[in-house]
């Protein structure tokens, strides 16, 4: 009876020799012999190899994580986690609880420090947690089968839509390979009137042709659809200059290296130009103080809720 030998090396594991002889037996040799029973043919061998590989990868990930926590960065993260132990705040996306959310300085020293800002469980920020409450209280997302598109989502989004299997959810980004669809917001690879809800949060300040992007968002919304959009606004009149391309100049003028403008309160005019009927919703102002504290929100977050009103062209 002929026997074949398959050898492989798995992460941080001893060399494993897998013998099979027409499915009569599979035996692993490395750190001692270990019989795993009778698995027929090459298919069985490959299945056994895959199982061994999965176990090895899991052990390697665990060991790598444990080793990281012994480094200075890991020890610093442990200290941060201990300081945030508690039950005062809670993330609506992932359920994480603590004495406060993490400050932005924990993740980036180059950005202005904002306390009580980021959830360490899913990286949601204040605006995302407010959006969650808005979606739950002011839309029918949690009760009806909606077609949803989110532009440039974060890990928190997947936490939400995993709990909403009835929603047909698509995520899109220009560069990220983690989204379900890649595309340019100024030329979306999507048919007309194909979504009931579109979420576009803190995206347009990065887009040179933001008016073209807004028109595309209008095009893909169904007649009774809803666009929820937000951009950073810190002035009355929008400041932009296409000739400014240096990152340091952009940071000085627009507040961040990859922003191409600083929006003002006239942002709403760009939405109206594209055919939207806009409601500037001060939803946070309607929430009780205990809800604001629990979810780490602020009272000055405005949500632009846009009706496509396809009769307006």
C-alpha positions as CSV (number, residue, x, y, z in Angstrom):
1,X,0.0,0.0,0.0
2,X,1.6,3.3,-1.1
3,X,1.9,6.1,1.3
4,X,2.3,9.8,0.6
5,X,3.9,12.4,2.8
6,X,2.8,16.1,3.1
7,X,5.0,18.4,5.2
8,X,4.2,21.9,6.3
9,X,5.3,24.5,8.7
10,X,2.7,26.4,10.7
11,X,3.1,29.6,12.7
12,X,5.4,29.0,15.7
13,X,4.7,25.2,15.6
14,X,7.0,22.2,15.2
15,X,7.2,20.7,11.7
16,X,4.3,18.4,11.2
17,X,4.3,15.4,9.0
18,X,1.0,14.2,7.8
19,X,0.8,10.6,6.5
20,X,-2.0,9.2,4.7
21,X,-2.4,5.9,2.9
22,X,-5.6,5.9,0.9
23,X,-7.6,7.2,3.8
24,X,-7.0,4.4,6.2
25,X,-5.4,6.6,8.8
26,X,-4.0,10.0,9.4
27,X,-1.2,10.4,11.9
28,X,0.5,13.7,13.0
29,X,4.1,13.5,14.0
30,X,5.9,16.4,15.7
31,X,5.7,16.8,19.4
32,X,4.8,13.1,19.8
33,X,2.4,11.0,17.8
34,X,-1.3,11.8,17.8
35,X,-3.9,9.8,16.0
36,X,-6.9,11.7,14.8
37,X,-8.9,8.9,13.4
38,X,-9.8,7.7,10.0
39,X,-10.4,10.4,7.4
40,X,-10.8,9.2,3.8
41,X,-8.4,10.3,1.0
42,X,-6.6,13.5,0.2
43,X,-9.7,15.6,1.0
44,X,-9.5,14.3,4.6
45,X,-5.9,15.2,4.8
46,X,-6.4,18.7,3.6
47,X,-9.3,19.1,6.1
48,X,-7.0,17.9,8.9
49,X,-4.3,20.3,7.7
50,X,-6.7,23.2,7.7
51,X,-7.9,22.4,11.2
52,X,-4.3,22.2,12.5
53,X,-3.6,25.5,10.7
54,X,-6.6,27.2,12.3
55,X,-5.5,26.0,15.8
56,X,-2.0,27.2,15.2
57,X,-3.1,30.7,14.0
58,X,-5.3,31.1,17.0
59,X,-2.6,30.1,19.4
60,X,-0.1,32.4,17.6
61,X,-2.5,35.4,17.8
62,X,-3.1,34.8,21.5
63,X,0.6,34.5,22.2
64,X,1.4,37.6,20.1
65,X,-1.2,39.6,22.0
66,X,0.2,38.4,25.3
67,X,3.7,39.4,24.3
68,X,2.5,42.8,23.1
69,X,1.1,43.5,26.6
70,X,4.5,43.2,28.1
71,X,5.9,46.0,25.9
72,X,5.8,49.7,27.0
73,X,2.8,50.4,24.6
74,X,1.0,47.4,26.0
75,X,1.6,48.3,29.6
76,X,0.5,51.9,28.8
77,X,-2.8,50.5,27.4
78,X,-3.3,48.4,30.5
79,X,-2.9,51.5,32.6
80,X,-5.4,53.4,30.5
81,X,-7.9,50.5,30.8
82,X,-7.5,50.4,34.6
83,X,-8.1,54.2,34.9
84,X,-11.3,53.8,32.8
85,X,-12.9,51.0,34.8
86,X,-16.4,51.8,35.9
87,X,-20.1,51.8,34.8
88,X,-20.7,55.5,34.2
89,X,-20.8,55.5,30.4
90,X,-21.9,52.9,27.9
91,X,-21.5,52.5,24.1
92,X,-24.8,51.8,22.3
93,X,-22.9,50.0,19.5
94,X,-20.8,47.5,21.4
95,X,-22.0,47.7,25.0
96,X,-18.6,48.7,26.4
97,X,-18.8,50.4,29.8
98,X,-16.4,52.5,31.8
99,X,-15.9,55.5,34.0
100,X,-15.6,57.6,30.8
101,X,-14.8,57.1,27.1
102,X,-11.1,57.4,26.1
103,X,-9.7,60.8,25.2
104,X,-8.5,61.4,21.6
105,X,-4.9,61.8,22.9
106,X,-4.9,58.0,23.7
107,X,-4.9,57.3,20.0
108,X,-3.3,60.3,18.5
109,X,-1.0,63.0,20.0
110,X,-1.3,65.2,16.8
111,X,-5.0,65.9,17.1
112,X,-6.6,68.3,19.6
113,X,-7.3,66.4,22.8
114,X,-11.0,65.8,23.4
115,X,-11.9,64.0,26.7
116,X,-14.7,61.4,26.9
117,X,-14.6,60.9,23.2
118,X,-13.8,57.4,21.8
119,X,-15.1,54.0,22.7
120,X,-12.2,51.6,23.0
121,X,-14.5,48.7,22.1
122,X,-15.6,49.8,18.6
123,X,-13.9,53.3,18.1
124,X,-17.3,55.1,18.0
125,X,-17.1,58.9,18.6
126,X,-19.7,61.2,20.1
127,X,-21.3,61.9,16.7
128,X,-21.6,58.2,15.9
129,X,-23.2,57.4,19.3
130,X,-25.7,60.2,18.7
131,X,-26.4,58.9,15.2
132,X,-27.2,55.5,16.8
133,X,-29.8,57.0,19.0
134,X,-31.2,59.1,16.1
135,X,-31.5,56.0,13.9
136,X,-33.3,54.1,16.7
137,X,-35.7,56.9,17.8
138,X,-36.2,58.9,14.6
139,X,-36.1,56.3,11.7
140,X,-37.7,53.0,11.0
141,X,-34.3,51.3,10.5
142,X,-34.8,48.9,13.4
143,X,-38.3,47.8,12.3
144,X,-38.4,47.8,8.5
145,X,-36.4,46.3,5.6
146,X,-34.5,49.2,4.4
147,X,-31.7,49.4,1.7
148,X,-28.9,51.2,3.5
149,X,-25.7,52.7,2.1
150,X,-23.0,54.0,4.4
151,X,-20.1,56.0,3.0
152,X,-16.7,55.5,4.8
153,X,-18.0,53.4,7.8
154,X,-16.1,52.5,10.9
155,X,-16.0,49.3,13.1
156,X,-19.0,50.5,15.0
157,X,-21.2,50.3,11.9
158,X,-20.7,46.6,11.5
159,X,-21.6,46.1,15.2
160,X,-24.9,47.8,14.5
161,X,-25.9,46.2,11.2
162,X,-24.9,42.7,12.4
163,X,-27.9,43.0,14.8
164,X,-30.2,44.1,11.9
165,X,-30.3,41.2,9.5
166,X,-33.5,42.5,7.9
167,X,-31.6,45.6,6.6
168,X,-29.8,45.3,3.2
169,X,-26.6,47.1,4.1
170,X,-23.8,48.2,1.8
171,X,-20.7,50.0,2.9
172,X,-18.6,52.0,0.4
173,X,-15.2,53.8,0.5
174,X,-12.8,55.2,-2.0
175,X,-9.7,53.5,-0.6
176,X,-10.4,51.0,2.2
177,X,-10.4,47.4,1.4
178,X,-12.5,46.6,4.4
179,X,-15.7,48.0,2.9
180,X,-18.1,45.9,0.8
181,X,-17.8,48.2,-2.2
182,X,-15.1,50.5,-3.4
183,X,-16.0,53.6,-5.4
184,X,-15.7,57.3,-5.9
185,X,-18.5,59.3,-4.1
186,X,-18.5,61.7,-7.1
187,X,-19.4,58.9,-9.4
188,X,-21.1,56.1,-7.5
189,X,-21.2,52.7,-9.1
190,X,-24.8,52.3,-8.0
191,X,-28.2,52.6,-9.8
192,X,-30.7,55.5,-9.4
193,X,-33.1,55.4,-6.5
194,X,-31.5,52.3,-5.1
195,X,-31.4,53.1,-1.4
196,X,-33.8,54.1,1.3
197,X,-31.2,55.4,3.8
198,X,-27.8,56.9,3.1
199,X,-25.3,57.8,5.9
200,X,-22.5,60.2,5.0
201,X,-20.7,61.4,8.1
202,X,-17.6,63.6,8.0
203,X,-16.7,62.7,4.4
204,X,-17.5,65.7,2.3
205,X,-14.8,67.9,3.8
206,X,-12.3,65.5,2.3
207,X,-13.8,65.6,-1.2
208,X,-12.7,68.2,-3.7
209,X,-15.9,68.1,-5.8
210,X,-18.3,68.0,-2.9
211,X,-21.2,69.4,-5.0
212,X,-20.8,66.5,-7.4
213,X,-20.8,64.1,-4.5
214,X,-24.0,65.6,-3.0
215,X,-25.7,65.3,-6.4
216,X,-24.7,61.6,-6.6
217,X,-26.2,61.0,-3.1
218,X,-29.4,62.6,-4.3
219,X,-29.4,60.4,-7.4
220,X,-29.2,57.1,-5.6
221,X,-31.9,57.9,-3.0
222,X,-35.4,56.5,-3.5
223,X,-38.3,59.0,-3.6
224,X,-39.1,58.6,0.1
225,X,-35.5,58.0,1.1
226,X,-33.4,59.8,3.7
227,X,-29.9,61.1,3.6
228,X,-28.2,61.7,7.0
229,X,-25.1,63.9,6.6
230,X,-22.8,65.7,8.9
231,X,-19.6,67.8,8.4
232,X,-17.5,69.8,10.8
233,X,-18.8,73.3,11.0
234,X,-17.0,76.1,12.9
235,X,-17.9,79.3,11.1
236,X,-20.6,81.2,9.3
237,X,-19.3,81.1,5.7
238,X,-17.4,78.1,4.1
239,X,-13.7,78.7,3.5
240,X,-12.1,76.8,0.6
241,X,-9.3,77.3,-1.8
242,X,-8.5,74.6,-4.4
243,X,-5.0,75.9,-4.8
244,X,-4.1,75.0,-1.2
245,X,-2.6,71.5,-1.4
246,X,0.2,71.5,1.2
247,X,-0.9,69.4,4.3
248,X,0.4,72.0,6.7
249,X,-1.4,74.8,5.0
250,X,-4.6,72.7,4.9
251,X,-4.3,72.0,8.7
252,X,-3.8,75.7,9.4
253,X,-6.7,76.9,7.2
254,X,-9.1,74.0,7.3
255,X,-8.3,72.3,10.6
256,X,-6.8,69.0,9.3
257,X,-4.2,67.9,6.8
258,X,-6.6,66.0,4.6
259,X,-9.5,68.5,4.7
260,X,-10.0,70.6,1.5
261,X,-12.3,73.2,3.1
262,X,-13.7,74.4,6.4
263,X,-17.5,74.4,6.2
264,X,-19.7,77.1,7.5
265,X,-23.4,77.4,8.3
266,X,-24.0,77.9,4.6
267,X,-23.3,74.2,4.1
268,X,-27.0,73.7,3.9
269,X,-27.1,75.8,0.7
270,X,-25.1,73.1,-1.1
271,X,-27.6,70.4,-0.1
272,X,-30.5,72.5,-1.3
273,X,-28.8,73.2,-4.6
274,X,-28.7,69.4,-5.3
275,X,-32.4,69.2,-4.8
276,X,-32.7,68.2,-1.1
277,X,-35.2,69.5,1.3
278,X,-33.2,69.8,4.5
279,X,-34.1,69.6,8.1
280,X,-31.3,70.7,10.5
281,X,-32.1,68.5,13.5
282,X,-30.9,69.5,16.9
283,X,-31.8,66.0,18.1
284,X,-29.2,66.1,21.0
285,X,-31.0,69.0,22.6
286,X,-34.1,66.8,23.0
287,X,-32.2,64.1,25.0
288,X,-32.3,64.1,28.8
289,X,-29.1,64.9,30.7
290,X,-28.7,61.4,32.0
291,X,-28.7,60.0,28.4
292,X,-26.1,62.7,27.3
293,X,-23.9,61.5,30.2
294,X,-24.4,57.8,29.7
295,X,-23.4,57.9,26.0
296,X,-20.8,60.6,26.2
297,X,-22.6,63.1,24.0
298,X,-22.7,66.8,23.6
299,X,-25.6,69.2,23.0
300,X,-24.1,70.9,20.0
301,X,-24.1,68.1,17.4
302,X,-26.5,68.9,14.5
303,X,-27.8,66.3,12.1
304,X,-28.7,67.2,8.6
305,X,-31.7,65.1,7.6
306,X,-32.3,65.4,3.8
307,X,-35.3,64.5,1.8
308,X,-34.5,64.0,-1.9
309,X,-37.7,65.6,-3.2
310,X,-37.1,64.4,-6.7
311,X,-39.6,66.8,-8.1
312,X,-37.2,69.7,-7.3
313,X,-34.5,69.8,-10.0
